[in-house]
Amino acid sequence: MNCCKTNNEKINNNIWQEILSLDAKFNFKRITQNSQLRTLYLRRRTQIMRENSMKCKDEDTLQKRRDYLNLRTQILEQKFGQSFENSSLNSYSLQNRSRANNKASSVDSISLNLDMKDNFSRKLNNFTNMSNILNPKISNLNLSRESLHSNQRSVNSKQNYDELFCGQVNHVFNNHTGSVTGVKFANNDRSLLASCSFDGTLAICQVIPTPATMIYKLEGHKAPIMDMQWSTTNDLIVTASLDATARVWQVTKGKCMRILRDTVNSEIFCCCFLPINENMIFTGNSKGLIQVYNLSTGIIASKNCLQKVNGKVQAMCFDSTGSNLWVGDNNGAVHLFQFNIYNLKLNKTKKIISNNGYSITSLSFKHLNSKESALLVNSMPNFLLLYKLINSDIQSIRLRKRILIKQNELMIKSTFCPVINKKQQNSSLVCTGSEDNCVYIYDMDFDEDPLIVKLEKHEYPVIDVGLNYDLSLLASGDNNGTVIIWKMNNQT
């Protein structure tokens, strides 16, 4: 009896998740003018489904909900056509950086992968011995058909990159006295930039219009800040520090609104917001603990949210659905966790990537198109790695590209470049720092010569890089505390 009840609960949760995924996919087409209403609609739908998912779990009710899902799918597809993933950001105004637009972009970025969660979980149970397959030193670079087509497009368009990237120094900030450990532009914003440092400070700057200025320099951490992230609405920034705390800062007021203390008083190396609910904050510490905090209360959201890996958690990132959390440690392992927002449970899955004990220092995830996703990894010594997945199937994950960069000692980070036109939608354009004092941009789908741009004005190793949403500006921070703003095209 209990087994039957548990199965019904799982089926019920999956149905509600599929309904939410369906709403997210068509939300941009249903409400085209009012971006704030799109956000409120999805949040209210999530709240109602969470409440109703706890009621009426008998078989008749489950069948009615299945019928509702099928009927709703047919109606939406008949009215709006096939769903799509709104990955292009051309529609954003360069002058209007309203909070409503930022909220809409966070909702529109929810991908198609939520409705494949059932299939993902089932296949993951049969997933074994992937560590040896994915070792970057012995792996074969298996190319899918889509990757080959993408590679051909890259060959045809490589000559156009010289026009896209001019790489001129636009401004130099010296706001920090220690190594810069993170630089990030605000979401869907050309101007707002944040940087954190080994000196324990967080700087918020405005780089457009010129002259670029620092708005706030925020102090409070008692030890180096190792990581930071903007919230989806750009109202908040979370920072992770070696003083065993994460702090949440209000951007408009320049104040710390919440201190999240590590439960075992351990150094915190990385942090991130849950993409679809910025009230949830994830941290990783030096003892391998992954913890989930409720921003409203400042404490652990649930005992189900605690998980552990072997080694220090040094990097983490979500996919856009907020369901899959990728975690990298100092032993060279990348783990995949699944987060259920309905019961606040973080489920540990198997180790996905093993790099023979070499430290993972950076992770970035991107949905390239409706079928293909990519995971970008910085790994000591000297590796920038790109893994690709087909249809969110973990068994399909393969090493697509391995590039040698200079990284032997420092926590070098990388990121995907934003998509600014349809021609780049399926491309794997990435940017990384390096210990040779340079910034590199690569097209990872181009086999013969992937290097697109090399920027050489830094005098110290480049730790982190960030680009604004329209690819007009690039920020790079080095080991001496300097942040350089690069003008990347002549239209800026």
C-alpha positions in Angstrom: 0.0 0.0 0.0 2.8 2.4 0.9 4.6 1.5 -2.3 1.6 2.3 -4.4 1.1 5.6 -2.5 4.8 6.5 -3.1 4.5 5.8 -6.9 1.3 7.9 -7.1 3.2 10.8 -5.4 6.1 10.5 -7.9 3.7 10.4 -10.9 1.7 13.4 -9.5 4.9 15.5 -9.1 6.0 14.7 -12.6 2.6 15.7 -14.0 2.8 19.0 -12.3 6.3 19.6 -13.5 5.3 18.9 -17.0 2.4 21.3 -16.8 4.8 24.0 -15.4 7.2 23.3 -18.2 4.5 23.6 -20.8 3.4 27.0 -19.3 7.0 28.2 -19.3 7.5 27.3 -23.0 4.4 29.1 -24.2 4.5 32.0 -21.7 6.4 34.4 -24.0 3.8 33.9 -26.8 0.8 34.0 -24.6 1.7 37.4 -23.0 3.8 39.4 -25.4 3.5 43.0 -24.1 3.6 42.8 -20.3 6.8 41.2 -19.2 5.9 41.6 -15.5 2.6 39.9 -15.9 4.5 36.9 -17.5 6.6 36.6 -14.4 3.6 36.9 -12.0 1.6 34.4 -14.0 4.3 31.7 -13.7 4.9 32.3 -10.0 1.2 32.0 -9.2 0.9 28.9 -11.3 3.8 27.4 -9.4 2.3 28.3 -6.1 -1.1 26.8 -7.0 0.5 23.6 -8.3 2.6 23.1 -5.2 -0.5 23.4 -3.1 -2.7 21.1 -5.3 0.1 18.5 -5.7 -0.4 17.5 -2.0 -4.1 16.8 -2.6 -6.1 14.0 -4.3 -3.4 11.5 -5.3 -5.8 8.7 -6.2 -5.6 7.0 -9.6 -8.8 8.7 -11.0 -7.4 12.2 -10.1 -4.1 11.4 -11.7 -5.8 10.3 -14.9 -7.8 13.6 -15.0 -4.5 15.5 -14.6 -3.0 13.6 -17.5 -6.0 14.3 -19.6 -5.7 18.0 -18.6 -2.0 18.1 -19.6 -2.7 16.5 -23.0 -5.6 18.8 -23.8 -3.7 21.9 -22.7 -0.8 20.9 -24.9 -3.1 20.5 -27.9 -4.8 23.9 -27.3 -1.6 25.8 -26.9 0.1 24.3 -29.9 -3.0 24.9 -32.1 -3.2 28.5 -31.0 0.5 29.5 -30.8 2.3 26.8 -32.9 5.2 24.7 -31.7 7.0 26.0 -28.6 10.5 27.4 -28.8 13.4 28.4 -26.5 13.7 32.2 -26.5 17.5 32.4 -26.5 18.0 35.6 -28.5 18.3 38.8 -26.7 18.0 41.2 -29.6 14.5 42.3 -28.5 15.9 44.1 -25.4 16.2 47.8 -25.5 19.6 49.2 -24.9 18.2 52.1 -23.0 15.6 50.4 -20.8 17.1 48.2 -18.0 13.9 47.9 -16.1 13.4 45.4 -13.4 10.4 44.0 -15.2 12.5 43.2 -18.3 15.0 41.4 -16.2 12.4 39.3 -14.5 10.9 38.4 -17.8 14.2 37.2 -19.1 14.7 34.9 -16.2 11.4 33.3 -16.9 11.8 33.1 -20.7 15.2 31.3 -20.2 13.4 28.2 -18.8 14.3 25.6 -21.3 12.6 22.6 -22.8 14.3 20.1 -20.5 11.8 20.1 -17.6 9.4 17.9 -19.5 12.1 15.3 -20.0 12.7 14.9 -16.3 11.0 11.5 -16.2 13.1 10.1 -19.1 16.2 11.6 -17.6 15.7 9.9 -14.2 15.0 6.5 -15.7 18.1 6.6 -18.0 20.3 7.9 -15.2 19.6 4.7 -13.1 21.3 2.6 -15.9 24.2 5.0 -16.2 27.5 3.4 -15.0 31.2 3.5 -15.6 31.1 7.0 -17.3 34.2 8.2 -15.4 36.6 6.2 -17.6 34.7 7.1 -20.8 34.8 10.8 -20.0 38.4 11.1 -18.8 39.7 14.0 -21.0 43.1 12.4 -21.4 41.7 9.2 -23.0 38.4 10.2 -24.4 37.6 10.1 -28.1 36.0 13.2 -29.4 32.7 11.8 -30.6 30.8 14.2 -32.9 27.1 14.2 -33.3 25.5 15.1 -36.7 24.4 18.4 -35.2 27.9 19.1 -34.0 29.3 18.5 -37.5 26.8 20.8 -39.0 27.6 23.4 -36.4 31.3 22.9 -37.2 30.7 23.6 -40.9 28.8 26.8 -40.0 31.8 27.9 -37.9 34.2 27.3 -40.8 32.0 29.4 -43.1 31.7 32.3 -40.6 35.1 32.4 -39.0 36.2 35.3 -41.1 33.4 37.4 -39.7 34.7 37.3 -36.2 37.3 39.9 -37.0 34.5 42.3 -37.6 32.6 41.3 -34.5 35.5 41.6 -32.0 37.8 44.6 -32.1 39.2 44.1 -28.5 40.0 47.7 -27.6 40.6 48.8 -24.0 37.7 50.9 -22.9 38.4 51.4 -19.2 40.6 50.1 -16.4 39.4 49.7 -12.8 41.8 49.4 -9.8 39.1 49.0 -7.1 40.7 46.0 -5.4 44.0 45.5 -3.5 43.9 41.7 -3.8 43.4 39.3 -6.7 40.1 39.6 -8.5 38.2 36.3 -8.1 35.0 37.1 -10.1 33.7 39.6 -12.6 30.1 39.5 -13.9 27.8 41.8 -15.8 24.2 42.0 -14.6 21.7 39.9 -16.5 20.5 41.4 -19.7 22.3 44.7 -18.9 25.0 46.4 -20.9 26.3 48.6 -18.1 26.2 47.2 -14.5 29.3 45.2 -13.6 30.2 43.5 -10.3 33.6 42.3 -9.2 34.8 40.5 -6.1 38.2 40.1 -4.7 40.7 38.3 -2.4 40.7 41.5 -0.3 37.1 40.6 0.8 35.3 43.4 -1.0 32.6 43.6 -3.7 32.6 46.4 -6.2 29.6 47.5 -8.2 30.3 49.6 -11.2 28.6 51.4 -14.1 30.6 51.2 -17.3 28.1 52.9 -19.7 27.9 55.9 -20.2 31.5 57.0 -20.1 33.3 57.7 -18.0 32.9 54.4 -16.2 32.4 54.8 -12.4 32.3 52.7 -9.3 28.9 53.0 -7.6 29.6 51.0 -4.4 32.5 49.2 -2.8 30.9 46.9 -0.3 32.8 45.6 2.8 31.8 43.0 5.4 33.5 39.7 4.7 36.4 39.0 7.0 38.3 36.8 4.5 38.7 36.5 0.7 35.5 36.3 -1.5 35.8 33.4 -3.8 32.6 33.6 -5.9 29.6 35.8 -6.6 26.4 35.8 -8.7 23.7 38.2 -9.7 20.1 37.3 -9.0 17.9 36.9 -12.1 16.3 40.3 -11.4 19.6 42.1 -10.7 18.3 43.3 -7.3 20.6 41.1 -5.3 24.2 39.7 -5.4 25.3 36.7 -3.4 29.0 36.3 -2.4 30.8 33.3 -1.0 33.8 33.8 1.3 36.5 31.9 3.1 35.2 33.4 6.4 32.5 30.6 6.4 29.7 32.9 5.3 27.8 33.8 2.2 26.3 37.3 2.1 23.4 38.7 0.1 23.7 42.3 -1.0 21.0 44.8 -2.1 22.3 46.4 -5.2 20.2 49.5 -5.2 21.0 50.3 -1.5 24.6 49.0 -1.4 23.9 47.1 1.8 24.2 43.6 3.1 20.6 42.3 3.7 21.4 38.7 4.9 24.4 36.7 6.3 24.2 33.0 5.6 26.5 31.1 8.0 28.0 27.7 7.0 26.5 25.0 9.2 29.9 23.4 10.0 31.8 26.7 10.0 33.8 25.8 6.9 35.2 27.9 4.1 32.7 28.6 1.3 34.1 28.5 -2.2 31.1 28.9 -4.5 27.5 30.0 -4.5 24.5 30.5 -6.8 20.8 31.4 -6.9 18.2 28.9 -8.0 17.3 30.3 -11.5 13.5 30.0 -11.1 13.3 31.1 -7.4 15.9 33.5 -6.2 14.8 32.9 -2.6 16.9 29.7 -2.7 20.7 30.0 -2.5 23.1 27.1 -2.9 26.6 27.1 -1.5 29.6 24.6 -1.6 32.2 24.5 1.1 35.7 23.1 1.7 34.4 19.9 3.4 32.4 18.9 0.4 29.0 20.0 1.7 26.3 21.4 -0.7 23.8 23.4 1.3 20.6 25.2 0.3 19.5 28.3 2.2 16.2 30.1 2.4 16.9 33.8 1.8 13.9 34.9 3.8 14.9 33.1 6.9 18.7 32.9 6.5 18.8 29.2 7.5 18.9 25.9 5.7 15.8 25.4 3.7 15.3 21.7 4.5 17.3 18.7 5.9 16.7 17.1 2.5 18.8 19.8 0.9 22.2 18.7 2.4 24.5 16.7 0.2 28.2 15.8 0.3 30.9 15.0 -2.2 34.5 13.9 -1.6 36.7 16.9 -1.8 36.3 20.7 -1.7 33.3 22.0 -3.7 35.0 24.6 -5.9 32.4 25.3 -8.7 28.7 24.9 -9.2 26.1 25.9 -11.8 22.5 25.2 -12.7 20.9 24.6 -16.0 18.2 27.2 -16.9 15.4 24.9 -15.6 16.7 24.9 -12.0 16.4 21.1 -11.9 20.0 20.0 -12.6 22.9 21.3 -10.5 26.5 20.6 -11.7 29.1 20.5 -9.0 32.9 20.3 -9.4 35.5 19.5 -6.7 39.2 19.7 -6.2 39.6 16.0 -6.9 38.7 16.4 -10.5 35.1 15.1 -10.3 32.0 16.7 -11.7 28.7 15.5 -10.1 25.1 16.0 -11.1 22.4 16.7 -8.6 18.7 17.0 -9.2 16.7 19.6 -7.2 13.0 19.1 -6.7 11.5 22.5 -5.9 8.2 21.0 -4.8 9.6 19.0 -1.8 12.9 20.9 -1.6 14.9 17.8 -1.9 18.4 17.6 -3.5 19.0 14.2 -4.9 22.5 13.0 -5.5 23.2 11.2 -8.8 26.3 9.4 -10.0 29.6 11.0 -10.7 29.5 12.2 -14.3 33.1 13.2 -15.1 36.4 12.1 -13.5 39.6 14.0 -14.3 42.2 11.8 -12.4 42.3 14.0 -9.3 43.0 17.3 -11.0 41.1 20.3 -9.6 37.9 21.6 -11.2 37.9 25.4 -11.0 35.0 26.6 -13.1 31.7 25.2 -14.6 29.2 26.8 -17.0 26.2 25.3 -18.6 24.3 26.4 -21.7 21.4 25.1 -23.8 22.6 25.4 -27.4 19.3 24.5 -29.0 16.2 22.4 -28.3 18.3 19.2 -28.6 21.8 20.0 -27.6 23.3 21.3 -24.4 26.9 22.0 -23.4 29.0 22.0 -20.2 32.2 24.1 -20.1 34.9 23.1 -17.6 38.2 24.5 -16.4 40.4 21.8 -15.0 44.0 21.7 -13.8 46.4 21.3 -15.3 46.0 23.4 -18.4 42.6 22.1 -19.7 39.6 23.9 -21.0 37.0 21.2 -21.7 33.6 21.3 -23.5 31.2 18.4 -23.0 28.0 18.0 -25.0 24.7 16.3 -24.3 21.9 15.3 -26.6 18.2 15.6 -25.5 19.4 16.0 -21.8 20.4 12.4 -21.9 23.3 12.0 -19.5 24.4 8.8 -21.2 25.0 10.9 -24.4 27.5 13.2 -22.7 30.8 13.3 -24.6 33.9 15.4 -24.6 33.5 17.5 -27.7 36.6 19.7 -27.4 39.8 19.9 -25.3 42.0 23.0 -25.5 45.3 23.6 -23.7 45.5 26.8 -21.7 48.0 28.0 -19.1 46.5 26.9 -15.7 48.7 25.2 -13.1 48.0 27.0 -9.8 45.2 29.5 -9.9 41.4 29.3 -9.9 41.0 30.3 -13.6 37.3 30.7 -14.8 35.6 30.7 -18.1 32.1 31.4 -19.5 30.0 31.0 -22.6 29.6 34.1 -24.8 26.1 35.4 -25.2 24.0 34.7 -28.3 23.4 37.9 -30.2 22.0 36.6 -33.5 20.4 33.5 -35.0 23.6 32.5 -36.8 25.4 32.1 -33.4 22.5 30.3 -31.7 24.0 26.8 -32.0 27.6 27.8 -31.7 29.9 27.1 -28.7 31.7 30.5 -28.4 33.5 30.6 -25.1 35.8 33.0 -23.2 38.5 32.1 -20.6 41.2 33.6 -18.5 44.7 32.2 -18.3 47.9 32.3 -16.3 49.8 33.7 -19.3 48.2 37.1 -18.6 45.8 36.8 -21.7 42.1 36.6 -22.4 41.1 34.0 -25.0 37.9 33.6 -27.0 37.4 30.2 -28.8 34.8 28.8 -31.1 34.8 25.2 -29.7 33.0 23.9 -32.8 35.9 24.8 -35.0 38.4 21.9 -35.1 41.5 23.2 -36.9 42.0 26.6 -35.3 39.5 27.4 -32.6 41.2 30.6 -31.4 39.1 33.7 -32.3 40.6 36.5 -30.2 43.5 36.9 -27.9 43.7 40.0 -25.6 47.1 40.9 -24.1 47.0 44.0 -22.0 47.0 42.4 -18.5 50.4 42.2 -16.6 49.2 39.4 -14.3 47.3 36.1 -14.7 43.7 36.7 -15.7 41.4 34.9 -13.2 37.8 35.5 -14.5 36.0 37.0 -17.5 32.5 38.2 -18.1 30.6 39.6 -21.1 27.5 41.8 -21.2 24.4 40.4 -22.9 24.9 42.0 -26.4 28.6 41.1 -26.5 29.6 44.8 -26.8 31.8 44.8 -23.7 34.0 42.2 -22.0 35.4 42.5 -18.5 38.5 40.6 -17.2 40.0 40.6 -13.8 43.6 39.7 -12.9 45.6 38.4 -10.0 46.8 41.9 -9.1 43.3 43.4 -8.6 42.9 45.1 -12.0 39.7 44.9 -14.0 39.9 45.8 -17.7 36.8 46.7 -19.7 37.2 45.8 -23.4 35.2 47.3 -26.2 34.4 44.3 -28.3 32.8 45.9 -31.4 32.7 49.2 -33.2 29.0 49.7 -32.6 29.4 50.1 -28.9 
